Amino acid sequence: MLDWAELIFVMGKRHRKKLGKQFRAHLGGKRVVCLDIPDEYDFMDPVLVVLLKARVRRYLLDSIAAQRP
């Protein structure tokens, strides 16, 4: 999945560090964004979903705008 990704989101700095250690060869030129969300939520917790949507939205809008001619 990392090979085709342009933008990679992680919840915390620990995740970013682990990703860098395990997959450094696949991260060249890719932007890794740390959302600074504590890893304390259950899968699909409604509060987590709201946080993710709020924090990711800006990056996705910026990415879309950058691709437009």
NUBAVO-13958 format. One line per field, with one value per atom (N, C-alpha, C): residue number from 0; atom name; x, y, z. Coordinates in steps of 0.2 Angstrom, whole numbers, plus 2048, in hexadecimal, padded with zeros to 3 digits. Example, Ala and Ser with C-alpha at 12.3 -4.5 7.8 and 13.67 -1.06 7.14 Angstrom:
2
nr	[0  0  0  1  1  1]
atom	[N  CA  C  N  CA  C]
u	[842  83E  842  840  844  840]
v	[7E4  7EA  7F0  7F5  7FB  800]
w	[827  827  827  823  824  827]
This chain:
69
nr	[0  0  0  1  1  1  2  2  2  3  3  3  4  4  4  5  5  5  6  6  6  7  7  7  8  8  8  9  9  9  10  10  10  11  11  11  12  12  12  13  13  13  14  14  14  15  15  15  16  16  16  17  17  17  18  18  18  19  19  19  20  20  20  21  21  21  22  22  22  23  23  23  24  24  24  25  25  25  26  26  26  27  27  27  28  28  28  29  29  29  30  30  30  31  31  31  32  32  32  33  33  33  34  34  34  35  35  35  36  36  36  37  37  37  38  38  38  39  39  39  40  40  40  41  41  41  42  42  42  43  43  43  44  44  44  45  45  45  46  46  46  47  47  47  48  48  48  49  49  49  50  50  50  51  51  51  52  52  52  53  53  53  54  54  54  55  55  55  56  56  56  57  57  57  58  58  58  59  59  59  60  60  60  61  61  61  62  62  62  63  63  63  64  64  64  65  65  65  66  66  66  67  67  67  68  68  68]
atom	[N  CA  C  N  CA  C  N  CA  C  N  CA  C  N  CA  C  N  CA  C  N  CA  C  N  CA  C  N  CA  C  N  CA  C  N  CA  C  N  CA  C  N  CA  C  N  CA  C  N  CA  C  N  CA  C  N  CA  C  N  CA  C  N  CA  C  N  CA  C  N  CA  C  N  CA  C  N  CA  C  N  CA  C  N  CA  C  N  CA  C  N  CA  C  N  CA  C  N  CA  C  N  CA  C  N  CA  C  N  CA  C  N  CA  C  N  CA  C  N  CA  C  N  CA  C  N  CA  C  N  CA  C  N  CA  C  N  CA  C  N  CA  C  N  CA  C  N  CA  C  N  CA  C  N  CA  C  N  CA  C  N  CA  C  N  CA  C  N  CA  C  N  CA  C  N  CA  C  N  CA  C  N  CA  C  N  CA  C  N  CA  C  N  CA  C  N  CA  C  N  CA  C  N  CA  C  N  CA  C  N  CA  C  N  CA  C  N  CA  C  N  CA  C  N  CA  C  N  CA  C  N  CA  C  N  CA  C  N  CA  C]
u	[804  800  804  80A  80E  811  812  815  810  80A  806  803  805  802  807  803  807  807  802  801  7FF  803  801  800  7FB  7F9  7FA  7FD  7FE  7FA  7F8  7F5  7FA  800  804  80C  810  817  81A  818  81A  819  813  811  815  817  81B  822  825  82B  82C  826  826  825  821  821  827  82B  831  837  836  83B  83A  833  831  831  82F  82E  832  838  83C  83D  83E  83F  839  833  82D  82B  82E  82B  82F  834  837  832  833  82F  828  826  81F  81E  818  817  813  816  813  811  80A  807  805  808  806  800  7FA  7F4  7F4  7F8  7F9  7F2  7F0  7EA  7EC  7EB  7ED  7EA  7EE  7EC  7E8  7E2  7DF  7D7  7D6  7CF  7CE  7C8  7C6  7C5  7C5  7C4  7BD  7BD  7B7  7B3  7B7  7B4  7B1  7AB  7A8  7AC  7AF  7B3  7BA  7BD  7C3  7C1  7BB  7B9  7B9  7B6  7B5  7BC  7C0  7C7  7CB  7CA  7CE  7CB  7C5  7C2  7C4  7C4  7C6  7CE  7D2  7D9  7DC  7D8  7DB  7D8  7D2  7CF  7D4  7D7  7DB  7E1  7E4  7E9  7E6  7E0  7DD  7DB  7D9  7D7  7DD  7E2  7E9  7EB  7EB  7ED  7E9  7E3  7DF  7E0  7E1  7E2  7E9  7EE  7F4  7F4  7F0  7EF  7EC  7E8  7E4  7E8  7E7  7EB  7EA]
v	[7FA  800  806  806  80C  80E  809  80B  810  80F  814  81A  81A  81F  826  82B  832  835  834  837  831  831  82C  82F  82D  82F  82A  82D  829  82C  829  82C  82F  82C  82F  82F  832  832  82B  827  820  81C  81E  81A  81C  823  825  822  822  81F  818  814  80D  80C  810  810  811  816  818  812  80F  809  803  801  7FB  7FC  802  803  809  80A  810  810  80A  809  80B  80B  80D  814  818  81E  824  822  827  82C  833  838  838  834  834  838  83C  840  83C  83C  838  83E  83E  843  83F  842  840  844  841  844  846  843  845  843  83D  83A  834  834  82F  828  823  81C  819  81C  81A  818  818  817  810  80E  807  808  803  803  806  80B  80E  812  814  818  81E  820  826  82D  82D  833  833  82D  82C  82E  82C  82D  835  838  840  843  841  843  842  83C  83B  83F  840  844  84B  84E  855  856  851  852  850  84C  84A  84E  851  855  85B  85E  864  861  85B  859  856  853  851  856  85C  861  865  865  868  864  85D  858  859  859  85A  861  866  86D  86D  869  869  865  861  85D  860  865  869  86D  86D  872  879]
w	[800  800  800  803  803  7FD  7F8  7F2  7EE  7EE  7EA  7EE  7F5  7F9  7F8  7F8  7F7  7FE  802  808  80D  813  818  81F  822  828  82E  833  839  83F  844  84A  84E  84F  854  852  856  854  855  859  85A  854  851  84B  845  845  83F  840  846  847  845  847  845  83E  83B  833  830  832  82F  830  836  837  833  832  82F  827  825  81E  81A  81D  81B  813  810  809  805  808  804  805  809  80B  807  803  7FF  7FC  7FD  7FA  7FC  801  803  809  80A  810  815  81B  821  825  827  82B  832  837  83E  840  842  843  84B  84F  856  859  858  85B  860  866  86B  868  869  867  86D  86F  874  873  86C  86A  867  868  865  85E  85A  853  851  84D  84B  850  856  85B  858  859  856  857  85D  85F  85A  859  855  84E  84C  845  844  848  848  848  84C  84D  846  843  83D  837  837  831  832  838  839  838  839  839  832  82E  828  822  823  81E  81B  81F  81D  818  81A  815  80F  80F  809  804  807  803  800  804  801  7FC  7FC  7F7  7F1  7F2  7EC  7E8  7EC  7E9  7E5  7E8  7E5  7DE  7DD  7D7  7D2  7D3  7CE  7CA  7C3  7BF  7C0]
